Amino acid sequence: KGIIHPKMKMCHSCVTNVCFSSHQRLTVCLISAAFFGSVGSSFLYGYNLSVVNAPASYIKTFYNKTWIDRYNEPIGDGTVTLLWSVTVSIFAIGGLVGALTVSFLIKVLGRKGTLLANNGLALIAALLLALGETAGSFEMLIIGRFIIGMDSGVSLSVLPMYLGEISPRQVRGSIGQFHSIFICLGVFIGQVLGLPEILGQESRWNFLFGFLALPALLQLCVLPFLPESPRFLLMERRDEAGAEKAFQAFLGRSDVSRELEEVHAESRAQNTQRTASVLELFRKRSLRWQLITVIVVMSCYQLCGLNAIWYYTNGILQNAGFQPAVIPYITLSTGGIETLAAVISGLVIEKVGRRPLLIFGFSAMAVFFSLLTVFLHYQDRFSWMPYLSFTSILLLIASFCSGPGGVPFVLTGELFEQSYRPAAFMIAGTVNWLSNFAVGLLFPFIQEALQTFAFLLFVVVCVAGAVYLLLVLPETKNKTFMEISQSFSKINGIPDQTQEREMKDALDTAATNGLQCAEVEMENRKPTAAA
């Protein structure tokens, strides 16, 4: 019946769950926010990872033609290679710039407002990339790639933050996996549209980049009608009425007092109500190991070697005897496996948990990288060995998407309370894009020096990541942000009394709401006891 004495030592979730069911149904509003938020953000990032592969030769031909028109001589091999390398790699530079602006943008525009404004970058980039050939300007392509990189840098930080704040803790992981699923879906759609029968032709390659405008426009049409993050409205804008309406829309019920009190409790427990800076986050002792964990996980996310896999896939298929004309269709299986594994991860994350998925994913990747190294080493000796190499690649991709591909973004939003979350995502985004750039810059040299043994470096990264997570990371599923913070108190060297005081402050008000039904029953029992 929910009879609890206010002085009992119980965690906040125990008290507030007394008179409420722990089951949380998914509402149309919540699913719509996750879907359309991901379409214009995560999907575009994944799409831009794969879209440049199919038209690479046509773009280089365009560079040569433009050079001849300008200077009346063919472009040199070194120059065209340099221009192409800049075109590809400047995407990561734009991503880093975008990630560094996140803290300022969300403070001014909010979570939803930043996502909406970010679509402007996607539309500008789509125009530059699609019209570069018509204008005879390869500079437009390079600038367009930089701008779409900025768009991705912003969205990779803001969208997981938005999804984490609008989701009830019972489904926070599943909703957060929309981000990973749509990245994989974007990669797959980029591969499909790049087929010769569709847009992968010399006369159509610019339409591949024009397609960028469609997801951005779709998000612009729908997201304005969905609520802002209720936690942002309540804790940073002091708009309790707006936060209540947002919670009601996302949760599908009129009584949201429990959620409002949870946010109020977190607000009271924080030392500051303003958004903390990156420097303040680095100095915060009680968040030290949360920050280290995010840096380690985001580093491993890029340095685990999945991006380098794409360098080998076509060569392995060619050595297996496949005709070059059919290789693009076979590589579609990589995008398909990627998407399927991400969907399965989203379905099981609330049952299995974040920690097991991450540890399993990195451990499995270490195993399959080791096998791939062996298979590649003996590839020329046995005609059937390339098939095992390609199978290892598919299993590597599935292992990555089962946990490491999406959980790091969910985890970053869960490990920090409201005022420190923007700074945490800015640091995570910076680490992500710097690691991305480092892999793209250094791997060709590592590959040239170590040949097939280059993948052993990724084995070391994956094993180190799995061991760290096994020793340090607590499970975060179905926990409030305050409970997650409390689980790090011991390793951070914070006395338990500090956390108890914070939880007691939250308990006092939460218990009042949770005990309303109990008090009525106690009054009804008094006559019986007297009799």
Secondary structure, DSSP 8 states (H G I E B T S, - for coil): -----TTS---HHHHHTTTS-S-----HHHHHHHHHHHHTTHHHHHHHHHTTTTTHHHHHHHHHHHHHHHHSS---HHHHHHHHHHHHHHHHHHHHHHHHTHHHHHHHHHHHHHHHHHHHHHHHHHHHHHHHHHHT-HHHHHHHHHHHHHHHHHHHHHHHHHHHHHS-TTTHHHHHHHHHHHHHHHHHHHHHHTSTTTT-STTTHHHHHHTTHHHHHHHHHHGGGS---HHHHHHTS--HHHHHHHHHHHHTSS--HHHHHHHHHHHHHSS-SS---HHHHHH-GGGHHHHHHHHHHHHHHHHTSHHHHHHHHHHHHHHTT--TTTHHHHTHHHHHHHHHHHHHHHHHHHHH-HHHHHHHHHHHHHHHHHHHHHHHHTTTT-TTHHHHHHHHHHHHHHHHHHTTTTHHHHHHHHSS-GGGHHHHHHHHHHHHHHHHHHHHHHHHHHHHHHGGGGGHHHHHHHHHHHHHHHHH----TT--HHHHHHHTTTTTT--HHHHHHHHHHHHHHHHHHHTHHHHHHHHHHHHHHH-
